[in-house]
């Protein structure tokens, strides 16, 4: 009747990823706006920068999960949770913005926490893909994410409306 991390991992992961992701929102300014952090933490208030609050804590979570899961299970969880969490965040955010045409910090926080939960739930509940599919999926996801983080196109997802910039705000 004790705590079985394998069975409780989704709930633990939800708390860990949500907590780390929330803290990462402030790390850039807390650490003095050092440039090497721009790939990993939010550097402005754009939608894209907020995706980093999901992506990198999920990577950390699945690396930690290697202590009680096998590699294939963690690779599956990583790819599925990344794609599902990011998709949930984008679809939910743009849907509420399109319907209500206003932004709310409270709603944004709920969307973030919901997106983490959805990604982890789906990762725990979907069948395993082949290792080749997962490796290709991980490569495509992370290479695209890193490329777009380093070289942002002039699209609204990368634009920080509150500071009227595409770049870091310190």
C-alpha positions in Angstrom: 0.0 0.0 0.0 3.0 2.3 -0.2 3.9 4.7 -3.0 4.7 3.0 -6.2 6.5 5.5 -8.4 5.6 3.5 -11.6 1.9 3.8 -10.8 2.0 7.3 -9.4 4.5 8.7 -12.0 1.9 10.6 -14.0 0.7 12.5 -10.9 4.3 13.1 -9.7 5.3 14.1 -13.2 2.5 16.6 -13.4 3.6 18.2 -10.2 7.3 18.2 -11.0 6.9 19.5 -14.6 4.3 22.1 -13.6 6.5 23.3 -10.7 9.7 23.5 -12.7 8.0 25.0 -15.7 6.4 27.7 -13.6 9.7 28.6 -12.0 11.4 28.7 -15.4 9.2 31.6 -16.3 11.4 33.8 -14.1 14.9 32.2 -14.4 16.1 34.4 -17.2 15.7 37.6 -15.2 16.6 36.0 -11.9 20.0 35.0 -13.3 20.8 38.4 -14.9 19.6 37.8 -18.5 22.5 35.6 -19.5 22.4 34.7 -23.2 23.1 31.0 -22.9 19.7 30.5 -21.2 17.7 31.8 -24.1 17.2 28.3 -25.6 15.9 26.8 -22.4 13.8 29.5 -20.5 11.3 32.1 -21.4 13.0 35.4 -22.3 9.8 37.3 -23.2 6.1 37.0 -23.0 5.4 35.5 -26.4 3.5 32.3 -26.9 6.7 30.6 -28.2 8.7 31.4 -25.1 6.0 30.0 -22.9 6.2 26.7 -24.8 9.7 26.3 -23.4 8.1 26.1 -19.9 6.6 22.8 -21.2 9.3 21.4 -23.4 12.4 21.4 -21.2 10.8 20.3 -17.9 9.2 17.4 -19.8 12.7 16.4 -21.1 14.0 16.6 -17.5 11.0 14.5 -16.2 11.6 11.7 -18.8 15.3 11.7 -18.0 14.5 11.3 -14.3 12.0 8.5 -15.3 14.9 6.4 -16.5 15.5 5.5 -12.9 12.4 3.3 -12.8 11.4 2.9 -16.5 13.2 1.4 -19.4 14.6 3.6 -22.2 12.0 2.7 -24.8 9.2 3.6 -22.4 10.9 7.0 -21.6 11.5 7.7 -25.2 7.8 7.0 -26.0 6.7 9.2 -23.1 9.0 12.0 -24.1 7.9 12.2 -27.7 4.2 11.7 -27.0 4.0 14.0 -24.1 5.9 16.8 -25.8 3.8 16.7 -28.9 0.5 16.4 -27.0 1.4 19.1 -24.4 2.5 21.6 -26.9 -0.5 20.9 -29.2 -2.9 21.2 -26.2 -1.3 24.5 -25.1 -1.4 26.0 -28.6 -4.9 24.9 -29.5 -6.4 25.9 -26.1 -4.6 29.3 -26.0 -5.5 30.3 -29.6 -9.1 29.0 -29.2 -9.8 31.1 -26.1 -8.0 34.1 -27.6 -10.1 33.7 -30.8 -13.4 33.4 -28.9 -12.9 35.9 -26.1 -10.2 38.2 -27.6 -8.6 38.9 -24.2 -5.7 37.6 -22.2 -5.9 36.5 -18.6 -2.9 35.3 -16.5 -5.2 33.0 -14.6 -6.5 31.3 -17.8 -2.9 31.1 -19.1 -1.8 29.3 -15.9 -4.7 26.9 -16.2 -3.9 26.2 -19.8 -0.3 25.5 -18.9 -1.2 23.1 -16.1 -3.8 21.4 -18.2 -1.4 21.0 -21.1 1.1 19.2 -18.9 -1.6 16.9 -17.6 -2.9 16.1 -21.0 0.5 15.3 -22.4 1.4 13.0 -19.5 -2.0 11.3 -19.5 -1.8 10.5 -23.2 1.8 9.4 -22.9 0.8 6.9 -20.2 -2.2 5.7 -22.2 -1.1 5.3 -25.8 0.5 2.2 -27.3 4.2 2.2 -28.0 5.4 3.2 -31.3 8.4 1.6 -33.0 11.8 2.9 -31.8 12.5 4.2 -35.3 9.3 6.2 -35.3 10.1 7.6 -31.8 13.7 8.6 -32.7 12.5 10.3 -35.9 9.7 12.0 -34.0 12.1 13.2 -31.3 14.7 14.4 -33.8 12.1 16.3 -35.8 10.5 17.9 -32.8 13.6 19.0 -31.0 15.6 20.1 -34.1 12.6 22.2 -35.1 12.1 23.6 -31.6 15.8 24.5 -31.2 16.0 26.0 -34.7 12.9 28.1 -34.2 14.2 29.2 -30.8 17.5 30.3 -32.2 16.2 31.9 -35.4 12.7 33.3 -34.8 10.7 34.2 -37.9 8.5 37.3 -37.7 5.3 35.5 -36.9 2.8 36.3 -34.2 3.6 33.2 -32.1 7.1 34.7 -31.5 6.0 38.2 -30.9 5.8 39.6 -27.3 2.9 42.1 -27.5 3.5 43.5 -24.0 7.0 44.5 -24.9 6.6 44.9 -28.6 9.6 42.7 -29.5 10.6 39.3 -30.8 13.7 39.3 -28.8 14.7 38.8 -25.1 13.4 41.3 -22.5 15.5 42.0 -19.5 
